[in-house]
Amino acid sequence: MLQIDRWKRILILGICLLGLLYALPNAFYARVEAHNDAAAQIEASGVETPELLAARDAWPSWLPAGLVNLGLDLRGGAHLLGEVQVDQVYKSRMDALWPELRRALAEDRETVGAIRRVDAPEGELRVEIGNPDQIARAVEIAREFSDPVTTLTGAGQQTLDITGSGATLSIALSDAEKAVTDDRTIQQTLEIVRRRVDEVGTREPTIMRQGTDRVLIQVPGIGSAAELKELIGTTAQLTFNPVVGTTGDADAQPGVGQTVAPSIDQEGVYYILDSTPVVTGEDLVDALPATDQNGLPSVNFRFNPTGARAFGSYTSANVGQPFAIVLDNEVISAPVIRQAITTGSGQISGSMDFDQANQLAILLRAGALPAEMTFLEERTVGPELGQDSIDAGKVAAGVGFVLVVALMIGSYGMFGVFATVALAFNMVLLFAILSAIGATLTLPGIAGIVLTIGMAVDANVLVFERIREELKTARGPARAIEAGYEKAMSAIVDANITTLIVAGILFVLGSGPVKGFAVTLTIGIVTSVFTALYVTRLITVMWFERARPKKIEV
């Protein structure tokens, strides 16, 4: 019997109506944009002028107001040009080398004498030994920490330049190793920035290297460069440092190998820290927003095996001593070690709300930038291809829609009309989902939509051809329609699952425009299957119940 339960009818119509409500703001783009711009101006200025209020109230507040964001090639967005401070990486390398070198020299103390680190230019490590006549032995020990440079251009060269003069041992990265380090630092920065931007949604960013130490970042759908800077963070470096002491003087002079950092939630409190961290954010494998024992926002984190061993070893040897959790040179918390922490997991809590905890978790999960990034340019960029691209995309989609509609009606008559109505709802649902998730639409995304228009009627073709075959067996129209949908179901599902798998692979492995194409294609597949199997069937059933035809032609 050709019928659909009432609850199913209500559910299908409800989904279509909900999709229409979410897609509707895109049809009134200018009015909603005025509302959004006015809201931003009101928030920025704090003054609600009559003009701003009128613009804000142009769209009913009780209706969904989300829009499909347009990419840089269609609309524009935020532009940043950052310079990576690679010199900081040199300093970090020397700071990390010092504990190992100190241990090695201490094992030969009878020969080299007492050892201590002395002031040196940034990026250089200088050690003074007690027996100047044994400086050659100290140089020999230090060279054990130098390895061959691992690139063809640096073949035959060492990673460290080591010299001895008088009682002073000087160590710095070699020029070949600096070149390798610079390249690795820029590549790591590119990947981390890309991961941070991708964490908050499909924005199809343009992130590329410029010159030797600069990074170009363009992200559509963001209203200002300040918002993009907040998302990326300038350093977002997490470290766990031993606490030497506290002070109320912001200008206190720390000792050699020490630094001063302010407390983030205690005004006037400054911590004197050992500048060599126990572990860093690079040892993190996961970070999630959570709540602490008091129900306040916090972030749970977990180290990799290397970080867990280092953290466990340090806490085991320093029970009862404080240590600092430092983010961007600010002490988030300085708890006292009550017991050895050997599980490799911990929690950051302090003066933060739930949004800040979620943002911090995103930054930590995406990884720590290897060096600070100074922004040389901050501006909003206009469309690269602009209105011409939008118009061309509309023409392509419109022509494709008209041709598909003409083919379907010409081939299947009344059932082609049903498929056309379903195709229209398919586009409505597609834009509704894009609006709901805040996705960014670029030219590749438009290509995915045009492809969806062509693919959307495939399922209808399979169903209608199956109905034709059933009619040839002299079955009644009701039974032929029901059998057509039932027998075509497996073929429709199989065909779309294979396409969905490919779209998923493109989304996971691709980035930028490729990922945008995959998003629109994936959503289009889902909406196409829904409209073909449920919307067209509902329309057909409702028409059949009213017309009661004795004979149908497909």
C-alpha positions in Angstrom: 0.0 0.0 0.0 1.4 3.4 -1.0 1.4 5.4 2.2 3.5 7.4 4.6 2.8 7.5 8.3 1.6 10.9 9.6 4.6 11.3 12.0 6.9 10.8 9.1 5.1 13.4 7.0 5.3 15.9 9.9 9.0 15.1 10.3 9.8 15.6 6.6 7.8 18.8 6.3 9.3 20.0 9.5 12.9 19.5 8.3 12.0 21.3 5.0 10.5 24.2 6.9 13.4 24.4 9.3 15.8 24.4 6.3 13.8 27.2 4.7 14.1 29.3 7.9 17.8 28.8 8.1 18.4 29.4 4.4 16.1 32.5 4.2 18.6 35.0 5.6 20.8 34.4 2.5 17.9 35.7 0.3 17.9 38.9 2.3 21.7 39.2 2.4 21.9 43.0 2.5 19.5 43.4 5.3 21.1 40.8 7.5 24.5 42.2 6.7 23.3 45.6 7.9 22.1 44.0 11.1 25.4 42.2 11.7 27.5 45.3 10.8 25.3 47.5 13.1 25.6 45.0 16.0 29.4 45.0 15.6 29.5 48.8 15.5 27.3 49.0 18.6 29.5 46.5 20.4 32.7 48.4 19.4 31.4 51.9 20.1 29.1 51.3 23.0 26.6 53.9 21.6 23.3 52.8 20.1 22.4 55.5 17.6 19.0 55.5 15.9 20.6 54.6 12.6 22.4 51.6 14.1 19.3 50.4 15.9 17.3 50.6 12.7 19.8 48.6 10.8 20.1 46.0 13.6 16.3 45.6 13.8 16.0 45.1 10.0 15.8 41.4 10.6 13.5 39.8 13.2 15.6 38.7 16.2 13.5 35.5 16.6 14.5 34.2 13.2 17.8 32.5 12.4 20.2 35.1 11.1 23.2 33.0 10.1 24.7 33.5 6.7 27.0 31.5 4.4 30.4 33.2 4.8 32.0 34.1 1.5 35.7 33.4 1.0 38.5 35.8 0.2 38.0 35.3 -3.5 34.3 36.3 -3.2 34.0 38.6 -0.2 37.4 39.3 1.5 38.5 38.9 5.1 41.4 39.5 7.5 45.0 39.7 6.3 48.1 39.4 8.5 51.8 39.3 7.6 53.8 38.0 10.5 57.5 37.8 11.0 58.7 34.8 13.0 61.3 35.6 15.6 63.7 32.7 14.7 66.4 34.0 17.1 64.2 32.9 20.0 64.6 29.3 18.8 68.4 29.6 18.9 68.1 30.7 22.6 65.7 27.8 23.4 68.2 25.4 21.9 71.0 26.7 24.1 68.8 26.7 27.2 67.9 23.1 26.5 71.6 22.2 25.9 72.8 23.7 29.2 71.5 21.1 31.7 73.0 18.2 29.6 76.3 20.0 29.2 76.4 20.9 32.9 75.9 17.3 33.8 78.6 16.1 31.4 81.2 18.7 32.7 80.3 17.9 36.3 81.2 14.3 35.7 84.7 15.5 34.8 84.9 18.1 37.5 88.3 16.9 38.8 89.8 17.9 35.4 87.9 21.0 34.4 87.2 22.3 37.8 84.1 24.3 39.0 81.6 25.3 36.2 79.1 28.1 36.0 77.1 29.7 33.2 77.9 33.3 32.5 76.1 36.1 30.6 76.3 35.7 26.8 74.7 37.3 23.7 71.2 35.8 22.9 71.5 32.6 21.1 74.9 31.7 22.6 75.9 29.6 25.6 79.0 30.6 27.6 80.4 28.5 30.4 83.3 29.4 32.7 85.4 26.6 34.1 87.7 26.6 37.1 90.8 25.2 35.4 91.6 27.4 32.3 94.4 25.1 31.3 91.9 22.4 30.7 89.7 24.4 28.3 90.6 21.9 25.5 89.1 19.1 27.5 85.9 21.2 28.1 85.7 21.8 24.3 86.1 18.1 23.7 83.2 17.3 26.1 81.0 19.9 24.4 81.7 18.5 21.0 80.0 15.3 22.0 76.7 17.2 21.8 77.4 18.3 18.2 76.0 16.2 15.4 76.3 16.4 11.6 73.8 18.7 9.9 71.1 16.6 8.3 70.7 18.4 4.9 72.6 18.1 1.6 73.6 21.8 1.7 75.0 21.3 5.2 76.8 18.1 4.5 80.1 17.8 6.4 79.2 20.6 8.9 78.3 20.2 12.5 75.3 21.6 14.3 77.3 23.5 16.9 80.2 26.0 16.7 82.3 25.4 19.8 85.3 27.5 20.8 87.4 27.9 23.9 89.2 31.0 25.1 90.9 31.3 28.4 88.5 29.9 31.0 85.4 30.5 28.8 83.7 27.9 26.7 81.4 29.4 24.0 78.8 27.4 22.1 76.3 28.6 19.4 74.5 27.0 16.5 76.5 26.8 13.3 75.4 28.8 10.2 74.3 25.6 8.5 72.2 24.5 11.5 70.7 28.0 11.8 69.5 27.7 8.2 68.0 24.3 8.9 66.4 25.5 12.1 64.9 28.6 10.4 63.3 26.4 7.7 61.9 24.0 10.3 60.6 26.8 12.5 58.7 28.4 9.6 57.2 25.1 8.4 56.1 24.3 12.0 54.6 27.8 12.3 52.7 27.3 9.1 51.3 24.0 10.2 50.3 25.2 13.7 48.6 28.4 12.4 46.7 26.3 9.8 45.6 23.8 12.5 44.4 26.6 14.8 42.4 28.3 12.1 40.9 24.9 11.0 39.9 24.2 14.6 37.2 26.8 14.5 35.5 25.7 11.3 35.7 25.6 7.5 37.3 28.9 6.6 39.5 27.9 3.7 42.5 30.0 4.8 45.5 31.1 2.7 48.6 30.4 4.8 51.9 30.5 3.1 55.6 31.4 3.5 56.9 34.7 2.2 60.7 35.3 2.1 62.9 33.7 4.7 61.1 34.4 8.0 57.6 35.7 7.2 54.2 34.1 7.1 51.2 35.4 5.1 47.8 34.6 6.6 44.5 35.4 5.0 41.2 34.1 6.5 37.8 34.9 5.0 34.7 35.3 7.1 36.6 37.1 9.9 35.6 40.7 10.5 38.9 42.2 11.7 42.6 41.5 11.9 42.3 41.8 15.7 40.0 38.8 15.8 42.3 36.8 13.7 45.3 37.7 15.9 43.4 36.6 18.9 42.6 33.3 17.3 46.2 32.6 16.2 47.9 34.0 19.3 51.3 35.6 19.1 53.1 32.9 21.0 50.7 30.7 23.0 53.8 28.9 24.4 53.1 26.7 27.5 55.9 25.8 29.8 56.3 24.2 33.2 59.1 26.0 35.1 60.7 25.6 38.5 59.9 28.5 40.9 63.0 30.1 42.4 61.1 32.7 44.4 58.5 35.5 44.3 58.7 39.3 44.4 56.5 42.3 44.3 59.0 44.2 42.1 58.3 44.1 38.3 61.8 45.4 37.6 63.6 42.8 39.8 66.8 41.6 38.3 66.9 37.8 38.1 70.0 35.7 38.2 71.8 34.1 35.3 69.5 31.5 33.7 66.4 32.9 35.4 63.5 35.1 34.4 60.7 37.1 36.0 57.0 36.4 35.0 53.9 38.1 36.4 51.0 36.2 37.9 47.9 36.2 35.6 45.4 36.4 38.5 47.4 37.9 41.4 48.0 41.6 40.7 51.5 42.8 41.9 52.9 39.2 42.3 55.9 38.3 40.2 57.6 34.9 40.1 61.3 34.4 39.6 61.6 31.2 37.5 64.3 29.0 36.2 64.3 29.9 32.5 64.9 26.3 31.5 61.4 24.6 31.5 60.9 21.1 32.8 58.5 20.3 29.9 56.9 22.5 27.2 53.7 22.6 25.2 55.4 20.6 22.5 55.1 17.5 24.8 51.3 17.9 25.0 49.2 15.3 23.1 45.7 16.5 24.2 44.0 19.4 26.0 40.2 19.6 26.7 38.0 22.1 28.6 36.7 20.7 31.8 35.8 21.8 35.4 37.9 21.6 38.5 36.9 20.2 41.9 35.1 23.4 42.7 33.1 23.4 39.4 35.1 26.2 37.9 36.4 26.2 34.3 39.7 24.5 33.7 41.7 22.7 31.1 42.8 19.1 31.4 46.0 18.2 29.5 48.0 15.1 28.9 51.7 14.7 28.0 53.4 12.3 25.6 55.7 9.6 27.1 58.7 11.8 26.9 57.0 14.7 28.6 55.4 12.4 31.2 58.8 10.9 32.1 60.4 14.3 32.5 57.5 15.7 34.5 57.3 12.6 36.6 61.0 12.7 37.3 60.9 16.4 38.3 57.9 16.1 40.6 59.3 13.0 42.2 62.5 14.9 43.1 60.8 18.2 44.2 57.8 17.2 46.4 56.9 20.1 48.5 58.3 22.7 46.1 56.2 25.0 43.9 56.4 25.0 40.1 54.8 27.4 37.6 52.5 26.8 34.7 53.5 29.6 32.3 51.6 30.6 29.2 53.0 33.4 27.1 55.3 34.5 29.9 52.5 34.8 32.4 52.1 32.4 35.3 48.6 30.8 35.1 49.2 28.8 38.3 52.0 28.0 40.7 50.9 25.0 42.7 53.0 23.2 45.3 53.9 19.6 44.3 52.1 17.5 46.9 53.1 14.1 45.4 54.9 12.8 42.4 52.8 13.2 39.2 53.8 10.2 37.1 50.5 9.6 35.1 51.5 12.2 32.5 48.2 14.2 32.9 47.3 17.4 34.8 44.9 20.3 35.0 45.2 24.1 34.4 42.7 26.2 36.4 42.6 29.9 37.3 40.7 33.1 36.5 39.0 32.0 33.3 35.5 31.6 32.1 34.2 28.6 30.0 34.8 30.4 26.7 38.4 31.2 27.7 39.0 27.6 28.8 37.7 26.3 25.5 39.9 28.8 23.6 43.0 27.8 25.7 42.3 24.2 25.0 42.1 24.9 21.2 45.5 26.7 21.4 47.2 24.0 23.4 45.7 21.2 21.3 46.8 22.8 18.1 50.4 23.0 19.4 52.7 25.7 20.6 54.2 28.2 18.2 58.0 27.6 18.2 58.7 31.3 18.3 57.0 34.6 18.7 55.4 36.1 15.6 55.4 39.9 15.2 52.7 41.2 12.8 54.1 43.6 10.3 50.8 44.1 8.4 47.2 44.0 9.7 44.4 44.8 7.3 41.1 43.7 5.9 41.5 42.5 2.3 38.9 43.0 -0.5 37.7 40.3 -2.8 40.3 39.0 -5.3 37.7 38.0 -7.9 34.7 39.9 -6.4 31.3 40.3 -7.7 32.2 38.9 -11.2 32.9 35.6 -9.6 29.7 35.6 -7.6 27.7 36.5 -10.8 29.6 33.8 -12.8 28.8 31.2 -10.1 25.1 32.2 -10.1 25.0 31.9 -13.9 26.6 28.5 -13.8 24.2 27.3 -11.0 21.2 28.8 -12.8 22.0 27.3 -16.2 22.7 23.9 -14.6 19.4 24.1 -12.7 17.4 25.0 -15.7 18.9 22.3 -17.9 18.4 19.6 -15.2 14.8 20.7 -14.7 14.1 20.7 -18.5 15.6 17.2 -18.8 13.7 15.8 -15.9 10.3 17.3 -17.0 10.9 16.3 -20.6 11.8 12.8 -19.7 9.4 12.0 -16.8 6.5 14.5 -17.1 4.7 15.1 -13.8 7.2 13.0 -11.9 9.9 15.3 -13.3 8.0 18.2 -11.8 8.1 16.4 -8.4 11.9 15.9 -8.8 12.3 19.6 -9.6 10.5 20.7 -6.4 12.7 18.3 -4.5 15.8 19.7 -6.2 14.8 23.2 -5.0 14.4 21.9 -1.5 17.8 20.2 -1.9 19.4 23.6 -2.5 17.5 25.2 0.4 18.7 22.5 2.8 22.2 22.7 1.5 22.4 26.4 2.2 20.6 26.0 5.5 23.3 23.6 6.7 26.1 25.8 5.4 24.5 28.8 7.2 24.0 26.8 10.4 27.6 25.6 10.7 29.0 29.0 9.5 30.9 27.5 6.6 32.8 29.6 4.1 31.9 29.5 0.5 34.5 30.0 -2.2 34.6 29.2 -5.9 35.5 25.6 -5.3 32.5 25.4 -3.0 30.3 26.8 -5.7 31.7 24.1 -8.0 30.6 21.5 -5.4 27.1 23.1 -5.4 26.8 23.0 -9.2 28.0 19.4 -9.1 25.3 18.6 -6.5 22.6 20.0 -8.8 23.7 17.6 -11.5 24.0 14.6 -9.1 20.9 15.3 -7.1 18.5 13.9 -9.6 20.5 10.7 -10.1 18.4 9.0 -7.3 15.2 10.2 -8.9 16.2 8.8 -12.2 16.9 5.4 -10.6 13.5 5.4 -8.9 11.6 6.6 -12.0 13.2 4.0 -14.2 12.4 1.3 -11.7 8.7 2.5 -11.7 8.7 2.3 -15.5 9.9 -1.3 -15.3 7.2 -2.2 -12.7 4.5 -0.6 -14.8 5.5 -2.9 -17.7 4.6 -5.9 -15.5 1.0 -4.7 -15.5 1.0 -3.8 -11.8 -1.2 -1.0 -10.6 0.2 2.5 -10.3 0.3 2.4 -6.5 2.2 -0.9 -6.3 4.5 0.2 -9.1 5.4 3.5 -7.3 6.0 1.7 -4.0 8.1 -1.1 -5.6 10.1 1.5 -7.5 11.2 3.2 -4.3 11.8 0.0 -2.4 13.9 -1.7 -5.2 15.9 1.4 -6.0 16.9 2.1 -2.4 19.9 -0.2 -2.2 21.4 1.1 -5.5 20.9 4.7 -4.4 22.5 4.1 -1.0 25.5 2.2 -2.5 26.2 4.9 -5.1 26.1 7.8 -2.7 28.1 6.0 0.0 31.0 5.6 -2.4 30.9 9.3 -3.3 30.6 10.2 0.4 33.8 8.1 1.1 35.7 10.1 -1.5 34.4 13.4 -0.2 35.5 12.3 3.3 39.0 11.5 2.1 39.2 15.0 0.4 38.1 16.6 3.6 40.6 14.8 5.8 43.6 15.0 3.6 42.9 18.3 1.8 43.1 21.8 3.0 41.9 25.2 1.9 39.9 25.1 -1.4 39.9 21.3 -1.6 38.4 21.0 1.9 35.7 23.6 0.9 34.8 21.6 -2.1 34.6 18.5 0.0 32.3 20.2 2.5 29.7 21.3 0.0 29.9 18.0 -1.8 29.3 16.0 1.4 26.4 18.2 2.5 25.0 18.0 -1.1 25.1 14.2 -1.0 23.2 14.0 2.3 20.6 16.5 1.2 20.2 14.8 -2.2 19.5 11.4 -0.7 17.0 12.9 1.7 15.1 14.9 -0.9 15.2 12.0 -3.4 14.0 9.3 -1.1 11.7 11.2 1.2 10.6 14.6 -0.2 9.8 13.3 -3.7 8.1 10.3 -2.3 6.0 12.5 0.0 5.0 14.7 -2.9 4.2 11.7 -5.0 2.0 10.1 -2.3 0.2 13.4 -1.6 -0.5 13.8 -5.3 -1.6 10.2 -5.6 -4.0 10.5 -2.7 -5.7 13.5 -4.2 -5.7 12.5 -7.9 -6.4 8.7 -7.5 -5.2 8.0 -11.1 -6.1 4.7 -12.6 -3.1 4.9 -14.9 0.2 6.8 -14.7 2.9 7.6 -17.2 6.5 8.1 -16.2 
